[in-house]
């Protein structure tokens, strides 16, 4: 499901709404390799149009797409980053 958003006379942008109904498994190895399945609706069936990361803004692991349909994404998780990577503590 998408909606056209007029921006000016020559350009139209599209905003797509996706929904996630489940993510499994909820735990995996810090060494990577876990296949994550994300079920939902309105995903792109084109692998390169989907981006999945696990973690937070500053400390996350990329999940490389394995398969994609409109209702399911599967990706293989890379090795988890070191906790507090890039953080220097003075002390």
N, CA, C and O atoms as a DFTB+ gen file, in Angstrom:
364 C
 N C O
     1  1       0.848      -1.165       0.000
     2  2       0.000       0.000       0.000
     3  2       0.892       1.226       0.000
     4  3       1.788       1.336       0.837
     5  1       0.669       2.128      -0.903
     6  2       1.453       3.341      -0.979
     7  2       0.562       4.527      -1.257
     8  3      -0.598       4.385      -1.644
     9  1       1.124       5.690      -1.053
    10  2       0.371       6.910      -1.296
    11  2       1.261       7.880      -2.058
    12  3       2.420       8.081      -1.694
    13  1       0.724       8.479      -3.111
    14  2       1.462       9.486      -3.858
    15  2       1.432      10.789      -3.089
    16  3       0.383      11.214      -2.604
    17  1       2.596      11.422      -2.979
    18  2       2.703      12.692      -2.267
    19  2       3.216      13.726      -3.257
    20  3       4.389      13.693      -3.628
    21  1       2.355      14.646      -3.691
    22  2       2.820      15.645      -4.650
    23  2       3.857      16.567      -4.006
    24  3       3.646      17.068      -2.901
    25  1       4.990      16.791      -4.707
    26  2       6.020      17.666      -4.169
    27  2       6.154      18.945      -4.993
    28  3       6.375      20.021      -4.438
    29  1       6.023      18.834      -6.275
    30  2       5.963      20.011      -7.157
    31  2       5.399      19.545      -8.498
    32  3       4.990      18.392      -8.634
    33  1       5.378      20.419      -9.465
    34  2       4.731      20.101     -10.747
    35  2       5.413      18.964     -11.510
    36  3       4.757      18.264     -12.281
    37  1       6.719      18.771     -11.307
    38  2       7.454      17.783     -12.088
    39  2       7.800      16.506     -11.327
    40  3       8.303      15.555     -11.926
    41  1       7.546      16.465     -10.043
    42  2       8.000      15.343      -9.224
    43  2       6.868      14.805      -8.358
    44  3       6.078      15.564      -7.797
    45  1       6.806      13.491      -8.263
    46  2       5.869      12.850      -7.351
    47  2       6.662      11.854      -6.519
    48  3       7.396      11.032      -7.069
    49  1       6.522      11.919      -5.209
    50  2       7.202      10.980      -4.312
    51  2       6.181       9.986      -3.798
    52  3       5.001      10.309      -3.661
    53  1       6.636       8.783      -3.515
    54  2       5.753       7.759      -2.973
    55  2       6.203       7.381      -1.574
    56  3       7.396       7.239      -1.305
    57  1       5.248       7.224      -0.704
    58  2       5.514       6.791       0.661
    59  2       4.838       5.434       0.840
    60  3       3.630       5.302       0.648
    61  1       5.624       4.435       1.207
    62  2       5.074       3.097       1.397
    63  2       4.956       2.789       2.874
    64  3       5.870       3.064       3.651
    65  1       3.832       2.222       3.257
    66  2       3.615       1.816       4.635
    67  2       3.780       0.318       4.732
    68  3       3.054      -0.439       4.088
    69  1       4.732      -0.108       5.534
    70  2       4.904      -1.526       5.788
    71  2       4.447      -1.819       7.202
    72  3       4.406      -0.925       8.049
    73  1       4.109      -3.061       7.454
    74  2       3.763      -3.466       8.817
    75  2       4.495      -4.759       9.122
    76  3       4.692      -5.596       8.241
    77  1       4.892      -4.917      10.363
    78  2       5.583      -6.119      10.826
    79  2       4.680      -6.821      11.824
    80  3       4.228      -6.215      12.795
    81  1       4.416      -8.112      11.581
    82  2       3.567      -8.874      12.496
    83  2       4.383      -9.792      13.393
    84  3       3.940     -10.124      14.492
    85  1       5.581     -10.216      12.945
    86  2       6.422     -11.043      13.806
    87  2       7.863     -11.038      13.319
    88  3       8.142     -10.822      12.139
    89  1       8.775     -11.284      14.265
    90  2      10.197     -11.424      13.981
    91  2      10.663     -12.666      14.724
    92  3      10.421     -12.803      15.923
    93  1      11.339     -13.581      14.010
    94  2      11.843     -14.767      14.685
    95  2      13.170     -15.189      14.050
    96  3      13.381     -14.972      12.857
    97  1      14.053     -15.783      14.827
    98  2      13.962     -16.002      16.266
    99  2      14.221     -14.700      17.015
   100  3      14.624     -13.702      16.416
   101  1      13.993     -14.713      18.302
   102  2      14.207     -13.518      19.124
   103  2      15.588     -13.507      19.764
   104  3      15.961     -12.520      20.397
   105  1      16.348     -14.574      19.613
   106  2      17.731     -14.639      20.095
   107  2      18.585     -15.316      19.029
   108  3      18.076     -16.059      18.189
   109  1      19.897     -15.050      19.072
   110  2      20.802     -15.668      18.106
   111  2      22.233     -15.526      18.568
   112  3      22.496     -14.930      19.613
   113  1      23.150     -16.062      17.807
   114  2      24.569     -16.049      18.140
   115  2      25.180     -14.672      17.916
   116  3      24.844     -13.995      16.944
   117  1      26.078     -14.251      18.809
   118  2      26.805     -12.991      18.609
   119  2      27.830     -13.129      17.495
   120  3      28.389     -12.132      17.039
   121  1      28.079     -14.353      17.056
   122  2      29.051     -14.609      16.000
   123  2      28.430     -14.508      14.603
   124  3      29.126     -14.690      13.604
   125  1      27.136     -14.221      14.527
   126  2      26.466     -14.057      13.244
   127  2      25.982     -15.376      12.679
   128  3      26.160     -16.435      13.281
   129  1      25.371     -15.292      11.517
   130  2      24.898     -16.481      10.829
   131  2      23.439     -16.819      11.066
   132  3      22.876     -17.639      10.341
   133  1      22.813     -16.208      12.064
   134  2      21.408     -16.488      12.355
   135  2      20.530     -15.964      11.218
   136  3      20.673     -14.820      10.787
   137  1      19.624     -16.811      10.741
   138  2      18.644     -16.375       9.738
   139  2      17.447     -15.799      10.483
   140  3      16.828     -16.475      11.305
   141  1      17.131     -14.554      10.189
   142  2      15.993     -13.871      10.803
   143  2      14.848     -13.836       9.794
   144  3      15.046     -13.506       8.625
   145  1      13.658     -14.179      10.258
   146  2      12.455     -14.114       9.430
   147  2      11.569     -13.000       9.963
   148  3      11.223     -12.974      11.144
   149  1      11.211     -12.088       9.084
   150  2      10.329     -10.976       9.438
   151  2       9.054     -11.136       8.625
   152  3       9.080     -11.073       7.396
   153  1       7.941     -11.343       9.315
   154  2       6.648     -11.490       8.643
   155  2       5.887     -10.172       8.747
   156  3       5.983      -9.469       9.754
   157  1       5.140      -9.845       7.714
   158  2       4.374      -8.613       7.729
   159  2       3.688      -8.391       6.401
   160  3       3.241      -9.335       5.750
   161  1       3.611      -7.135       6.006
   162  2       2.917      -6.804       4.781
   163  2       3.572      -5.607       4.114
   164  3       4.085      -4.705       4.775
   165  1       3.541      -5.624       2.798
   166  2       3.979      -4.515       1.960
   167  2       5.492      -4.337       1.894
   168  3       5.977      -3.215       1.742
   169  1       6.248      -5.442       2.009
   170  2       7.687      -5.386       1.792
   171  2       7.945      -5.401       0.284
   172  3       7.078      -5.776      -0.505
   173  1       9.141      -4.990      -0.091
   174  2       9.510      -5.072      -1.505
   175  2      10.018      -6.486      -1.805
   176  3      10.812      -7.023      -1.033
   177  1       9.579      -7.094      -2.901
   178  2      10.104      -8.404      -3.282
   179  2      11.509      -8.314      -3.906
   180  3      12.104      -9.339      -4.238
   181  1      12.032      -7.106      -4.063
   182  2      13.368      -6.895      -4.621
   183  2      14.361      -6.808      -3.463
   184  3      14.294      -5.884      -2.651
   185  1      15.289      -7.778      -3.388
   186  2      16.216      -7.876      -2.253
   187  2      16.893      -6.549      -1.923
   188  3      16.932      -6.148      -0.760
   189  1      17.421      -5.873      -2.926
   190  2      18.202      -4.657      -2.700
   191  2      17.372      -3.483      -2.176
   192  3      17.942      -2.484      -1.736
   193  1      16.067      -3.578      -2.212
   194  2      15.211      -2.495      -1.718
   195  2      14.853      -2.654      -0.245
   196  3      14.110      -1.838       0.300
   197  1      15.374      -3.694       0.407
   198  2      15.089      -3.929       1.817
   199  2      16.374      -3.788       2.621
   200  3      17.420      -4.289       2.210
   201  1      16.304      -3.112       3.762
   202  2      17.448      -2.936       4.642
   203  2      17.023      -3.335       6.044
   204  3      16.055      -2.805       6.590
   205  1      17.764      -4.284       6.624
   206  2      17.462      -4.737       7.978
   207  2      18.733      -4.638       8.805
   208  3      19.784      -5.131       8.395
   209  1      18.641      -4.005       9.962
   210  2      19.731      -3.976      10.930
   211  2      19.168      -4.361      12.286
   212  3      17.974      -4.211      12.545
   213  1      20.047      -4.861      13.151
   214  2      19.643      -5.253      14.498
   215  2      20.551      -4.528      15.472
   216  3      21.774      -4.598      15.354
   217  1      19.970      -3.844      16.420
   218  2      20.740      -3.097      17.408
   219  2      20.145      -1.720      17.598
   220  3      18.929      -1.538      17.539
   221  1      21.022      -0.746      17.828
   222  2      20.551       0.627      17.988
   223  2      21.303       1.530      17.013
   224  3      22.058       1.042      16.172
   225  1      21.104       2.820      17.121
   226  2      21.651       3.781      16.165
   227  2      23.172       3.721      16.065
   228  3      23.723       3.893      14.977
   229  1      23.859       3.482      17.180
   230  2      25.316       3.543      17.191
   231  2      25.998       2.177      17.248
   232  3      27.211       2.086      17.061
   233  1      25.252       1.142      17.497
   234  2      25.835      -0.185      17.699
   235  2      24.874      -1.221      17.122
   236  3      23.960      -1.679      17.806
   237  1      25.086      -1.583      15.865
   238  2      24.146      -2.479      15.203
   239  2      24.871      -3.444      14.272
   240  3      26.014      -3.212      13.877
   241  1      24.187      -4.520      13.933
   242  2      24.697      -5.486      12.963
   243  2      23.785      -5.471      11.748
   244  3      22.564      -5.371      11.868
   245  1      24.397      -5.571      10.583
   246  2      23.636      -5.628       9.339
   247  2      23.116      -7.049       9.141
   248  3      23.765      -8.024       9.520
   249  1      21.942      -7.142       8.546
   250  2      21.355      -8.439       8.224
   251  2      21.248      -8.504       6.699
   252  3      20.495      -7.741       6.094
   253  1      21.998      -9.408       6.085
   254  2      22.059      -9.510       4.624
   255  2      20.865     -10.297       4.086
   256  3      20.598     -11.421       4.511
   257  1      20.160      -9.686       3.149
   258  2      18.933     -10.283       2.622
   259  2      19.195     -11.616       1.927
   260  3      20.116     -11.743       1.121
   261  1      18.367     -12.603       2.254
   262  2      18.427     -13.931       1.655
   263  2      17.248     -14.116       0.702
   264  3      17.402     -14.649      -0.397
   265  1      16.065     -13.668       1.138
   266  2      14.873     -13.743       0.289
   267  2      13.889     -12.654       0.701
   268  3      13.926     -12.152       1.824
   269  1      13.014     -12.304      -0.228
   270  2      12.036     -11.254       0.044
   271  2      10.778     -11.479      -0.785
   272  3      10.840     -11.739      -1.987
   273  1       9.636     -11.374      -0.111
   274  2       8.342     -11.356      -0.771
   275  2       7.581     -10.174      -0.192
   276  3       8.095      -9.468       0.675
   277  1       6.377      -9.956      -0.657
   278  2       5.579      -8.850      -0.120
   279  2       5.209      -9.064       1.344
   280  3       4.883      -8.106       2.046
   281  1       5.258     -10.324       1.816
   282  2       4.818     -10.617       3.185
   283  2       5.906     -11.206       4.083
   284  3       5.661     -11.454       5.263
   285  1       7.124     -11.436       3.531
   286  2       8.163     -12.050       4.369
   287  2       9.560     -11.674       3.893
   288  3       9.861     -11.710       2.699
   289  1      10.412     -11.311       4.860
   290  2      11.824     -11.060       4.599
   291  2      12.639     -12.083       5.374
   292  3      12.310     -12.412       6.514
   293  1      13.703     -12.585       4.755
   294  2      14.652     -13.456       5.444
   295  2      16.035     -12.882       5.202
   296  3      16.402     -12.546       4.076
   297  1      16.801     -12.777       6.296
   298  2      18.151     -12.254       6.171
   299  2      19.086     -12.991       7.122
   300  3      18.656     -13.545       8.134
   301  1      20.392     -12.986       6.775
   302  2      21.412     -13.634       7.599
   303  2      22.169     -12.539       8.357
   304  3      22.739     -11.626       7.760
   305  1      22.158     -12.656       9.679
   306  2      22.762     -11.645      10.536
   307  2      24.284     -11.735      10.510
   308  3      24.852     -12.822      10.613
   309  1      24.940     -10.576      10.370
   310  2      26.394     -10.512      10.456
   311  2      26.822     -10.606      11.912
   312  3      25.983     -10.581      12.812
   313  1      28.110     -10.713      12.143
   314  2      28.653     -10.765      13.502
   315  2      28.247      -9.507      14.265
   316  3      28.267      -8.400      13.726
   317  1      27.879      -9.702      15.529
   318  2      27.466      -8.566      16.362
   319  2      28.658      -7.661      16.636
   320  3      29.773      -8.146      16.831
   321  1      28.432      -6.351      16.652
   322  2      29.522      -5.426      16.950
   323  2      29.915      -5.526      18.425
   324  3      29.148      -6.017      19.253
   325  1      31.093      -5.064      18.727
   326  2      31.538      -5.046      20.122
   327  2      30.679      -4.056      20.902
   328  3      30.369      -2.980      20.391
   329  1      30.290      -4.398      22.126
   330  2      29.536      -3.433      22.951
   331  2      30.348      -2.157      23.116
   332  3      31.564      -2.203      23.301
   333  1      29.674      -1.030      23.048
   334  2      30.293       0.292      23.208
   335  2      31.378       0.567      22.175
   336  3      32.316       1.315      22.449
   337  1      31.260      -0.027      20.994
   338  2      32.245       0.197      19.949
   339  2      32.340       1.692      19.640
   340  3      31.323       2.356      19.441
   341  1      33.535       2.204      19.602
   342  2      33.746       3.603      19.284
   343  2      33.567       4.537      20.474
   344  3      33.716       5.749      20.322
   345  1      33.255       4.013      21.643
   346  2      33.063       4.848      22.823
   347  2      34.359       4.864      23.627
   348  3      34.887       3.807      23.970
   349  1      34.867       6.034      23.926
   350  2      36.077       6.173      24.728
   351  2      35.672       6.666      26.099
   352  3      35.031       7.707      26.236
   353  1      36.051       5.912      27.105
   354  2      35.720       6.304      28.481
   355  2      36.969       6.870      29.146
   356  3      38.048       6.281      29.078
   357  1      36.807       8.004      29.779
   358  2      37.900       8.647      30.481
   359  2      37.806       8.257      31.944
   360  3      36.774       8.457      32.585
   361  1      38.871       7.707      32.459
   362  2      38.661       7.361      33.830
   363  2      39.746       6.783      34.550
   364  3      39.606       6.471      35.732
